[in-house]
Structures are given as structure tokens and as C-alpha cells.
Amino acid sequence: MELKSLTRLGPMSGRGLSIEETSGLEVAALQRQLEENLTGRMYFWGKIEGNTQDYLICYNLNPHADFPEKKYYFWLV
């Protein structure tokens, strides 16, 4: 799921991301794209709820590479 659609689909699923998590994830993903000069879009993979911290997982898909390349990133919540 693209990061843009998180705000529309989150409340419908019943276990969506909070406003703080969504906005923090969008800013962190944009910052990572700029730092690493990533092309393509960032996609939300999911949220892993741990005992001490939660993790938000995203990936970048580069469709312009010879073989489509995925890079995964995580953020601590």
C-alpha cells in the first residue's frame, strides 16, 4: 500500500496507525528517499508490535532497474 493511502484506509481496518505514526512515517520515508536519492515510490509493508517497541516497515520499489529492486526500511515507534 502506498504511503499516501494510509490515512484513508487505516481507520477502516480497525487497527490503523495513529496520526502521529502516519505523519512521522511519511516524514521519515521522504527524508530517506532524499538522503539515498531513491527513485520509485515508498510502500507501507506493515506494523510489528513488540514487547518493548513497535516497528513500522516500508519498502522502496525501483521499477527502473534492470531487475526490479526492493529496499526495506524500518522505524521504531
C-alpha positions as CSV (number, residue, x, y, z in Angstrom):
1,M,0.0,0.0,0.0
2,E,1.4,3.4,-0.9
3,L,2.0,5.8,2.0
4,K,-0.5,8.2,0.5
5,S,-3.4,5.9,1.1
6,L,-2.6,5.2,4.8
7,T,-4.8,8.0,6.1
8,R,-7.8,6.8,4.1
9,L,-7.6,3.0,4.8
10,G,-6.2,3.0,8.4
11,P,-9.4,3.7,10.3
12,M,-11.4,1.2,8.2
13,S,-9.2,-1.7,9.2
14,G,-9.7,-1.1,12.9
15,R,-6.0,-1.3,13.7
16,G,-4.7,1.6,11.7
17,L,-1.8,3.8,12.5
18,S,-2.3,6.8,14.7
19,I,-2.0,10.3,13.3
20,E,1.5,10.7,14.9
21,E,2.7,7.4,13.5
22,T,1.4,8.2,10.0
23,S,2.9,11.7,9.8
24,G,6.2,10.5,11.3
25,L,6.4,7.7,8.8
26,E,5.7,10.0,5.9
27,V,8.4,12.4,7.0
28,A,11.0,9.7,7.7
29,A,10.3,8.0,4.3
30,L,10.7,11.3,2.4
31,Q,13.9,12.0,4.3
32,R,15.2,8.5,3.5
33,Q,14.3,9.0,-0.2
34,L,16.2,12.3,-0.3
35,E,19.3,11.0,1.5
36,E,19.7,7.9,-0.6
37,N,18.4,9.5,-3.9
38,L,15.8,6.8,-4.3
39,T,13.6,6.6,-7.3
40,G,10.2,5.0,-7.3
41,R,7.7,5.0,-4.5
42,M,7.7,4.1,-0.8
43,Y,5.2,1.4,0.2
44,F,3.9,0.6,3.6
45,W,4.5,-3.1,4.5
46,G,3.1,-3.3,8.0
47,K,3.5,-2.7,11.7
48,I,5.1,-5.2,14.0
49,E,4.1,-4.8,17.6
50,G,6.8,-5.8,20.0
51,N,7.0,-6.1,23.8
52,T,9.1,-3.0,24.3
53,Q,8.8,-1.2,20.9
54,D,6.8,-1.2,17.7
55,Y,8.3,-1.2,14.2
56,L,6.9,0.3,11.1
57,I,8.2,-1.4,7.9
58,C,8.3,0.2,4.5
59,Y,10.0,-0.7,1.2
60,N,11.1,1.2,-1.9
61,L,10.5,-0.4,-5.2
62,N,12.7,0.8,-8.1
63,P,10.9,-0.1,-11.3
64,H,13.6,1.5,-13.5
65,A,16.4,-1.0,-12.5
66,D,17.2,-3.9,-14.9
67,F,15.6,-6.2,-12.3
68,P,13.0,-4.6,-10.0
69,E,14.8,-3.8,-6.8
70,K,13.3,-3.6,-3.3
71,K,14.9,-2.0,-0.3
72,Y,13.3,-2.4,3.1
73,Y,13.4,0.2,5.9
74,F,12.1,0.2,9.4
75,W,11.3,2.9,12.0
76,L,11.0,2.5,15.7
77,V,7.7,3.9,17.2
